[in-house]
Amino acid sequence: MTLRKLAMVWEVNDPLPENADLIAVASAAATRERLTKGSMEISLLALEVAKKYPSALICWGSFSKNPNPDIEWREKAEIFSSNRNVFIGGVSSSTDECKAFRSAILAKKIDVRNVVVVTEGSHSRRYKRVWQHFFPNVNVCFRSVPAQKAADRKNPIWLQRYWQVWLVANICAYPLYMGNGVKRMTRFNFSQPTL
């Protein structure tokens, strides 16, 4: 099987629910000057999903190790300019991002039953395990940007620069998130390595 075919099989694209209370937009970082291709593609897909759910809250954060901390926040604030969006703050890992989403939901006192998480395909399968851990009684649905569309040679997260590397890294890391793995990974909060 080629890596392209494996990437297509690996990415999670669940059927969309009839209703959604929340659209969670995963962070994929920013360069010094712009959103990474992954962040832009994920944001655009989230806007498409949001059209189906006009009353859903859109939550998003920014990678805390961006070379220019304001770029991702500023660009996404413009993209998600409606009054139904919430910035969850800076995040550095899948587990702390999910915790930040949960904190934002609790702070807004929103009864969340259906969530659509928008992320990148290589990351989606591992990230879904994290969401299922933090939101065990919520219907969590994933939509993914194809891995090839998210690759960006200027991404500060060096594993995400080449989609093939990011795919293999996520496949290798996946077993660490099985069983009690998410709880363990939350305790250690391994953040993405940057250059």
C-alpha positions as CSV (number, residue, x, y, z in Angstrom):
1,M,0.0,0.0,0.0
2,T,1.4,3.4,-0.9
3,L,1.6,6.2,1.7
4,R,-1.1,8.2,-0.2
5,K,-3.5,5.3,0.1
6,L,-2.6,4.7,3.7
7,A,-3.2,8.4,4.5
8,M,-6.7,8.1,3.0
9,V,-7.5,5.0,5.1
10,W,-6.0,6.5,8.2
11,E,-7.8,9.9,8.2
12,V,-11.2,10.0,10.0
13,N,-14.2,11.5,8.2
14,D,-17.2,10.5,10.2
15,P,-20.8,11.1,8.9
16,L,-21.9,14.5,10.1
17,P,-24.6,14.5,12.8
18,E,-28.0,16.0,12.3
19,N,-27.3,18.7,14.9
20,A,-24.1,20.0,16.4
21,D,-23.6,22.2,19.4
22,L,-19.9,22.8,18.9
23,I,-17.3,22.9,16.1
24,A,-13.8,22.4,17.5
25,V,-11.0,23.7,15.2
26,A,-7.7,22.0,15.8
27,S,-4.6,24.2,15.8
28,A,-1.9,23.5,13.2
29,A,0.4,26.5,13.9
30,A,1.6,29.5,12.1
31,T,4.8,30.7,10.5
32,R,6.3,34.1,11.3
33,E,4.1,35.7,8.6
34,R,1.0,33.5,8.1
35,L,-1.1,30.5,9.0
36,T,0.5,27.2,8.0
37,K,-1.3,25.5,5.1
38,G,-2.7,23.1,7.7
39,S,-4.2,25.8,9.8
40,M,-5.7,27.5,6.8
41,E,-7.2,24.3,5.3
42,I,-8.6,23.3,8.7
43,S,-10.1,26.7,9.2
44,L,-11.7,26.8,5.8
45,L,-13.1,23.3,6.3
46,A,-14.5,24.4,9.7
47,L,-16.3,27.3,8.0
48,E,-17.8,24.9,5.5
49,V,-19.0,22.6,8.4
50,A,-20.3,25.7,10.2
51,K,-22.7,26.5,7.4
52,K,-24.6,23.2,8.2
53,Y,-24.9,24.2,11.9
54,P,-25.7,28.0,12.1
55,S,-26.2,27.9,15.9
56,A,-23.1,25.9,16.7
57,L,-20.4,27.6,18.7
58,I,-17.0,27.6,17.0
59,C,-14.0,27.1,19.3
60,W,-10.4,27.5,18.3
61,G,-7.0,28.0,19.7
62,S,-3.4,28.8,18.6
63,F,-0.2,26.9,19.0
64,S,1.7,28.4,22.0
65,K,5.1,27.8,20.4
66,N,4.5,29.8,17.2
67,P,7.5,31.9,16.2
68,N,5.2,34.9,16.2
69,P,2.6,34.3,18.9
70,D,0.0,36.8,17.4
71,I,-0.2,35.6,13.8
72,E,-2.4,32.5,14.3
73,W,-4.7,34.3,16.8
74,R,-5.0,37.4,14.5
75,E,-5.6,35.4,11.3
76,K,-8.1,33.0,12.9
77,A,-10.0,35.9,14.6
78,E,-10.6,37.3,11.2
79,I,-11.6,34.0,9.7
80,F,-14.0,33.2,12.6
81,S,-15.3,36.7,13.0
82,S,-18.9,35.8,13.9
83,N,-20.2,36.4,17.4
84,R,-20.5,32.6,17.9
85,N,-16.8,31.9,18.2
86,V,-14.6,31.4,21.3
87,F,-10.8,31.6,21.5
88,I,-9.6,28.9,23.9
89,G,-6.0,30.2,24.2
90,G,-2.6,28.9,23.5
91,V,-2.1,25.1,23.3
92,S,0.9,22.9,22.8
93,S,-0.3,19.4,22.5
94,S,-3.4,17.3,21.6
95,T,-4.2,16.7,25.2
96,D,-3.9,20.3,26.5
97,E,-5.9,21.5,23.4
98,C,-8.7,19.1,24.3
99,K,-8.6,20.2,28.0
100,A,-8.8,23.9,26.8
101,F,-11.8,23.1,24.7
102,R,-13.4,21.4,27.7
103,S,-12.6,24.4,29.9
104,A,-14.1,26.8,27.4
105,I,-17.3,24.8,27.1
106,L,-17.6,24.7,30.9
107,A,-17.0,28.4,31.2
108,K,-19.7,29.1,28.6
109,K,-22.1,26.7,30.4
110,I,-23.0,25.0,27.1
111,D,-24.7,21.7,27.1
112,V,-22.7,19.9,24.5
113,R,-24.1,16.7,23.0
114,N,-22.7,16.7,19.5
115,V,-19.3,18.0,18.5
116,V,-17.7,18.2,15.1
117,V,-13.9,18.3,15.4
118,V,-12.0,19.6,12.4
119,T,-8.4,18.6,12.1
120,E,-5.8,17.2,9.7
121,G,-6.0,13.6,8.4
122,S,-2.8,12.2,9.9
123,H,-3.6,13.6,13.3
124,S,-7.3,12.7,13.3
125,R,-7.3,9.0,14.5
126,R,-5.0,9.7,17.5
127,Y,-6.8,13.0,18.3
128,K,-10.2,11.2,18.3
129,R,-9.0,9.0,21.1
130,V,-8.1,12.1,23.1
131,W,-11.6,13.6,22.5
132,Q,-13.3,10.3,23.5
133,H,-11.3,10.4,26.8
134,F,-12.2,14.0,27.7
135,F,-15.8,13.9,26.4
136,P,-17.0,10.3,27.1
137,N,-20.7,11.1,27.0
138,V,-20.7,13.3,23.9
139,N,-21.1,12.3,20.3
140,V,-17.8,13.3,18.8
141,C,-17.6,13.4,15.0
142,F,-14.4,14.1,13.0
143,R,-13.8,15.8,9.7
144,S,-10.3,15.9,8.3
145,V,-8.3,17.8,5.8
146,P,-6.2,15.4,3.6
147,A,-2.7,15.1,4.9
148,Q,-1.1,16.3,1.6
149,K,-3.1,19.6,1.7
150,A,-1.7,20.4,5.2
151,A,2.0,19.9,4.5
152,D,4.0,23.1,4.9
153,R,7.8,23.3,4.8
154,K,7.7,26.5,6.9
155,N,5.6,24.9,9.7
156,P,7.4,25.5,13.1
157,I,6.3,22.0,14.1
158,W,8.9,20.1,12.2
159,L,7.1,16.8,12.1
160,Q,4.2,18.5,10.2
161,R,6.4,19.9,7.4
162,Y,6.1,16.8,5.3
163,W,2.9,14.9,5.4
164,Q,4.6,11.5,5.0
165,V,6.6,12.1,8.2
166,W,3.6,13.4,10.1
167,L,1.5,10.4,9.0
168,V,4.2,7.9,10.1
169,A,4.7,9.7,13.4
170,N,1.0,9.6,14.2
171,I,0.7,5.9,13.2
172,C,3.7,5.1,15.5
173,A,2.3,7.2,18.4
174,Y,-1.2,5.8,18.2
175,P,-0.6,2.8,20.4
176,L,0.5,5.2,23.2
177,Y,-3.0,6.5,23.3
178,M,-4.8,3.1,23.7
179,G,-6.1,1.8,27.0
180,N,-5.0,4.2,29.8
181,G,-2.7,5.9,27.3
182,V,-4.6,9.2,27.0
183,K,-4.5,9.7,30.8
184,R,-0.8,9.0,30.8
185,M,-0.1,11.3,27.9
186,T,-2.2,14.0,29.6
187,R,0.0,13.8,32.7
188,F,3.2,14.2,30.6
189,N,1.7,16.7,28.1
190,F,4.2,15.9,25.4
191,S,4.1,19.0,23.2
192,Q,5.0,19.2,19.5
193,P,8.8,19.7,18.9
194,T,9.6,22.9,17.1
195,L,12.6,24.4,15.4
